[in-house]
Structure formats: structure tokens, C-alpha cells
Amino acid sequence: MMETDVKRYHISEWALFRSNFQRLLPYVPIVDLYDGLLSVLNGYLSIDLVSLNKRLENMYPEESEHMSMKEIIMKHYGLEAMQLIESAL
């Protein structure tokens, strides 16, 4: 569940979101994760959770067998990266 203090990015803030994403998750390409349809429908930037999970499984196959996606993000990228992901769910 998304925390109330997590900043949501309005659809017009794509450049800021992309910049923060690239800074916080430098090895995870955002291009494959952006969900344009959902972003337009809800007015906030959204990412495809299934695609993110698949990307992390490919990047960290041993860990994905026994760790959640959240645990992997926290371990490799930290709390701020996890909050960014939560803001786009």
C-alpha cells in the first residue's frame, strides 16, 4: 500500500520523474517500465509493476527466488528509490 507522504508525480512532471528515476535506479531502464495508458487515465505517472518485476528478476535472479521486489529495491537502491517506485504505482 502506498504511504501518504510519498510524492505522486503529475503526468506533466515526466522529465523530473525520469531524472529522479535515473539517479536513484541507474541500472534500471525506465523506457520499458513507463505505463502511458495508466498515466493518462489517472493523471499521474505510472509504471508497469509486472515489467519492473521481470526486469529485477533478470538483473538479480538468485535474489528474486527468495526476496520480494521491494526487498531487492531496498537492498540495491535504497529507501528513496523504493519511495519513487511507490509513487508511480
C-alpha positions as CSV (number, residue, x, y, z in Angstrom):
1,M,0.0,0.0,0.0
2,M,1.3,3.4,-0.9
3,E,2.3,5.7,2.0
4,T,0.6,9.0,2.3
5,D,3.8,11.0,2.4
6,V,5.1,9.7,-0.9
7,K,5.0,12.3,-3.6
8,R,2.9,11.5,-6.7
9,Y,4.2,12.9,-10.0
10,H,1.7,14.6,-12.2
11,I,1.8,13.5,-15.8
12,S,3.3,16.8,-16.7
13,E,6.3,16.1,-14.4
14,W,7.7,13.4,-16.7
15,A,11.1,15.0,-17.0
16,L,11.5,15.3,-13.2
17,F,10.3,11.8,-12.6
18,R,12.7,10.4,-15.3
19,S,15.6,12.3,-13.9
20,N,14.9,11.1,-10.3
21,F,14.4,7.5,-11.6
22,Q,17.7,7.5,-13.5
23,R,19.5,9.0,-10.5
24,L,18.1,6.5,-8.0
25,L,17.9,3.4,-10.1
26,P,20.8,3.9,-12.6
27,Y,20.8,0.4,-14.0
28,V,17.1,0.0,-14.5
29,P,15.9,1.5,-17.8
30,I,12.7,3.5,-17.4
31,V,11.7,3.3,-21.0
32,D,10.4,-0.3,-20.7
33,L,8.6,0.4,-17.5
34,Y,6.5,3.6,-18.2
35,D,2.8,2.8,-18.5
36,G,1.5,5.6,-20.7
37,L,-2.2,4.5,-20.8
38,L,-2.5,4.2,-17.0
39,S,-0.6,7.5,-16.6
40,V,-3.2,9.3,-18.9
41,L,-6.1,7.6,-17.2
42,N,-5.2,8.6,-13.6
43,G,-3.3,11.8,-14.4
44,Y,-0.2,10.7,-12.5
45,L,2.9,9.0,-13.8
46,S,2.6,5.2,-13.5
47,I,5.0,2.3,-14.2
48,D,4.1,-1.2,-15.1
49,L,4.7,-3.3,-12.0
50,V,4.9,-6.6,-13.9
51,S,7.6,-5.2,-16.2
52,L,9.6,-3.9,-13.2
53,N,9.4,-7.3,-11.5
54,K,10.6,-9.1,-14.7
55,R,13.4,-6.6,-15.1
56,L,14.6,-7.1,-11.5
57,E,14.3,-10.9,-11.8
58,N,16.6,-10.7,-14.9
59,M,19.0,-8.4,-13.1
60,Y,19.1,-10.3,-9.7
61,P,18.0,-13.9,-10.5
62,E,19.4,-15.5,-7.3
63,E,17.8,-12.9,-5.1
64,S,14.4,-12.9,-6.8
65,E,13.9,-16.5,-5.8
66,H,13.8,-15.7,-2.1
67,M,13.3,-11.9,-1.9
68,S,10.4,-9.6,-2.7
69,M,10.7,-6.9,-5.3
70,K,10.6,-4.3,-2.5
71,E,13.4,-6.1,-0.7
72,I,15.6,-6.2,-3.8
73,I,15.0,-2.5,-4.5
74,M,15.7,-1.5,-0.9
75,K,18.9,-3.6,-0.9
76,H,20.4,-2.4,-4.1
77,Y,18.9,1.1,-4.4
78,G,17.7,2.2,-1.0
79,L,14.6,3.8,0.6
80,E,14.4,6.8,-1.6
81,A,14.3,4.6,-4.7
82,M,11.6,2.5,-3.2
83,Q,9.5,5.6,-2.4
84,L,9.9,6.7,-6.0
85,I,8.6,3.4,-7.2
86,E,5.7,3.5,-4.8
87,S,4.8,7.0,-6.1
88,A,4.3,5.5,-9.5
89,L,2.1,2.5,-8.5
